[in-house]
Amino acid sequence: MELTADPTDDRIQNLVNQVRSLHAELDAEIRSFQSASGLHCLSGCGKCCLKPDIEATPLEFLPLALSLYRQGVAEEWLKSVESGDSICKVYNEGQSGQGKCTQYQDRGMICRLFGYSARKNKYSKKELITCQIIKENQREAFDEASSRINEGMEIPGAVDFYTRLRAIDSALGGGQFPVNKAIAMALDVVMTYYFYKDGAQA
């Protein structure tokens, strides 16, 4: 999964730009769906981040990895995410404000999709992918949205966005891994790339 470093180009930055552009498009679609459905996360909630079986691709965390590298903390973060814990290392229970994500702007695609996207069931009907808290506390809006997404209401498709992510780079976007492993792989790719790129420029 190593990317060849070209001293005349910045392959990582190019990939990050494409991922961020896709994330921005997804965020816009989510905002539109939230406005139309009335569904929303509870302020300060981070329960979904506590799932021990979250999986993601290294590619969706490449923006995070590059940001951490440029802050000079990539090695520190790599050691942290390689500790073997199953809960996402980006999550911080003690953080105040909206949610518990310490790197909200650079969170992965799975973090964005959960709660506000759909998948098709075996009957080819769209099913809203969301959490139990939203289902229980916003039951009326959830039931209405579940019906309306099969009647023309626009909602991001989880498979569609992951297909588009994979099209950016099939090696980094083609496999699903436990979330901390995906972050570690993204960090490793970034650190290795710039090690050789900087060496080639020296």
C-alpha positions as CSV (number, residue, x, y, z in Angstrom):
1,M,0.0,0.0,0.0
2,E,3.1,2.2,-0.2
3,L,2.9,5.2,-2.5
4,T,5.9,6.0,-4.6
5,A,7.3,9.5,-3.7
6,D,7.9,11.8,-6.6
7,P,9.9,14.9,-5.6
8,T,8.2,17.0,-8.4
9,D,4.7,16.1,-7.2
10,D,2.7,15.6,-4.0
11,R,0.7,12.5,-4.5
12,I,-0.6,12.5,-0.9
13,Q,-1.8,16.1,-1.1
14,N,-3.6,15.4,-4.4
15,L,-5.4,12.4,-2.8
16,V,-6.3,14.4,0.3
17,N,-7.8,17.1,-1.9
18,Q,-10.0,14.6,-3.6
19,V,-11.1,13.0,-0.4
20,R,-11.9,16.3,1.2
21,S,-13.9,17.3,-1.9
22,L,-15.9,14.1,-1.6
23,H,-16.4,14.6,2.1
24,A,-17.6,18.2,1.4
25,E,-20.2,16.9,-1.1
26,L,-21.4,14.3,1.4
27,D,-21.6,16.8,4.2
28,A,-23.8,19.1,1.9
29,E,-26.1,16.2,1.1
30,I,-26.4,15.3,4.8
31,R,-27.3,18.8,5.7
32,S,-30.0,18.8,3.1
33,F,-31.3,15.5,4.4
34,Q,-31.3,16.7,8.0
35,S,-33.2,19.8,7.0
36,A,-35.8,17.9,5.1
37,S,-36.2,15.1,7.7
38,G,-35.7,17.1,10.9
39,L,-33.5,14.3,12.2
40,H,-30.4,15.4,14.3
41,C,-27.8,14.1,16.7
42,L,-28.3,15.0,20.4
43,S,-25.9,17.8,21.4
44,G,-22.8,16.4,23.0
45,C,-23.6,12.8,22.1
46,G,-20.8,10.4,21.0
47,K,-22.4,7.0,21.6
48,C,-21.9,5.8,18.1
49,C,-18.1,6.3,18.5
50,L,-18.1,3.8,21.3
51,K,-18.9,0.9,19.0
52,P,-16.0,-1.5,19.2
53,D,-16.6,-2.9,15.6
54,I,-16.4,0.2,13.5
55,E,-14.6,-0.4,10.2
56,A,-13.2,2.1,7.8
57,T,-10.8,2.5,4.9
58,P,-7.3,4.1,5.2
59,L,-8.2,6.5,2.4
60,E,-11.0,8.3,4.3
61,F,-8.5,9.0,7.1
62,L,-5.8,10.3,4.8
63,P,-6.7,13.9,5.5
64,L,-6.4,13.3,9.2
65,A,-3.1,11.6,8.8
66,L,-1.7,14.5,6.7
67,S,-3.0,17.0,9.2
68,L,-1.3,15.2,12.1
69,Y,1.9,14.8,10.1
70,R,2.1,18.5,9.4
71,Q,1.4,19.3,13.1
72,G,4.4,17.1,13.9
73,V,2.4,14.6,16.0
74,A,2.0,11.7,13.5
75,E,4.5,9.4,15.3
76,E,2.8,10.0,18.6
77,W,-0.6,9.3,17.1
78,L,0.7,6.2,15.4
79,K,1.8,4.7,18.7
80,S,-1.6,5.6,20.2
81,V,-3.7,4.0,17.5
82,E,-1.5,0.9,17.4
83,S,-2.1,0.2,21.1
84,G,-4.7,-2.5,20.4
85,D,-7.8,-0.6,21.7
86,S,-11.0,-1.2,19.7
87,I,-12.6,2.2,20.5
88,C,-11.6,5.0,18.1
89,K,-8.6,6.9,19.5
90,V,-10.0,10.1,18.0
91,Y,-12.9,9.9,20.5
92,N,-12.6,11.8,23.8
93,E,-15.3,11.3,26.4
94,G,-14.2,14.4,28.3
95,Q,-14.4,16.8,25.4
96,S,-17.1,19.4,25.7
97,G,-19.2,20.9,23.0
98,Q,-20.8,19.3,20.0
99,G,-19.8,15.6,20.1
100,K,-16.7,14.0,21.4
101,C,-14.6,13.8,18.2
102,T,-11.2,15.6,18.7
103,Q,-10.6,15.8,15.0
104,Y,-14.1,16.5,13.7
105,Q,-13.1,18.3,10.5
106,D,-11.0,15.3,9.4
107,R,-13.2,12.5,10.7
108,G,-13.7,9.6,8.3
109,M,-16.5,8.9,5.8
110,I,-18.0,6.3,8.1
111,C,-18.4,8.9,10.8
112,R,-20.2,11.2,8.4
113,L,-22.5,8.6,6.9
114,F,-23.7,7.0,10.1
115,G,-27.0,8.4,11.1
116,Y,-27.8,10.1,7.8
117,S,-27.4,7.7,4.9
118,A,-29.2,4.7,3.4
119,R,-28.6,1.2,2.1
120,K,-30.8,-1.0,0.1
121,N,-32.2,-4.2,1.7
122,K,-32.9,-7.5,-0.1
123,Y,-36.2,-6.1,-1.4
124,S,-34.3,-3.1,-3.0
125,K,-35.9,-0.7,-0.6
126,K,-33.8,2.0,1.1
127,E,-33.2,1.6,4.8
128,L,-32.1,4.6,6.9
129,I,-28.8,3.8,8.7
130,T,-29.0,5.5,12.0
131,C,-28.6,5.0,15.8
132,Q,-31.0,3.6,18.4
133,I,-31.0,7.0,20.2
134,I,-32.3,8.8,17.1
135,K,-34.8,6.0,16.5
136,E,-36.2,6.2,20.0
137,N,-36.0,9.9,20.7
138,Q,-37.2,11.1,17.3
139,R,-39.5,8.2,16.4
140,E,-42.0,10.2,14.4
141,A,-39.4,12.0,12.3
142,F,-37.5,8.7,11.9
143,D,-40.6,6.8,10.7
144,E,-41.6,9.6,8.3
145,A,-38.1,9.8,6.9
146,S,-37.9,6.0,6.5
147,S,-41.0,6.2,4.4
148,R,-40.1,9.3,2.4
149,I,-36.6,8.1,1.3
150,N,-38.5,5.5,-0.8
151,E,-40.8,8.1,-2.2
152,G,-38.2,10.5,-3.6
153,M,-36.6,12.2,-0.5
154,E,-32.9,12.6,-1.3
155,I,-30.5,10.9,1.1
156,P,-26.8,9.9,0.7
157,G,-26.2,6.3,-0.3
158,A,-23.5,4.7,1.8
159,V,-22.5,2.2,-1.0
160,D,-22.5,5.0,-3.6
161,F,-20.1,7.2,-1.6
162,Y,-17.8,4.3,-0.7
163,T,-17.7,3.4,-4.4
164,R,-16.7,6.9,-5.3
165,L,-14.1,6.9,-2.5
166,R,-12.6,3.7,-3.9
167,A,-12.4,5.2,-7.3
168,I,-10.0,7.8,-6.0
169,D,-7.5,5.2,-5.0
170,S,-8.4,1.5,-5.0
171,A,-5.5,0.4,-2.9
172,L,-6.2,2.8,0.0
173,G,-9.9,2.9,-0.4
174,G,-10.7,-0.8,-1.3
175,G,-10.4,-2.5,2.1
176,Q,-12.3,-2.1,5.4
177,F,-10.3,-2.4,8.6
178,P,-11.0,-1.7,12.3
179,V,-11.0,2.1,12.7
180,N,-7.8,2.4,14.6
181,K,-6.0,0.2,12.2
182,A,-7.3,2.2,9.3
183,I,-6.0,5.4,10.9
184,A,-2.6,3.7,11.6
185,M,-2.4,2.6,7.9
186,A,-3.1,6.1,6.7
187,L,-0.5,7.5,9.1
188,D,2.1,5.0,7.9
189,V,1.4,5.8,4.3
190,V,1.8,9.5,4.9
191,M,5.0,9.2,7.0
192,T,6.6,6.7,4.6
193,Y,5.8,8.8,1.6
194,Y,7.3,12.0,3.0
195,F,10.3,10.2,4.4
196,Y,11.2,9.2,0.8
197,K,10.0,12.4,-0.8
198,D,12.1,14.6,1.5
199,G,15.0,12.3,1.0
200,A,14.7,12.6,-2.8
201,Q,14.6,16.4,-2.5
202,A,17.7,16.5,-0.2
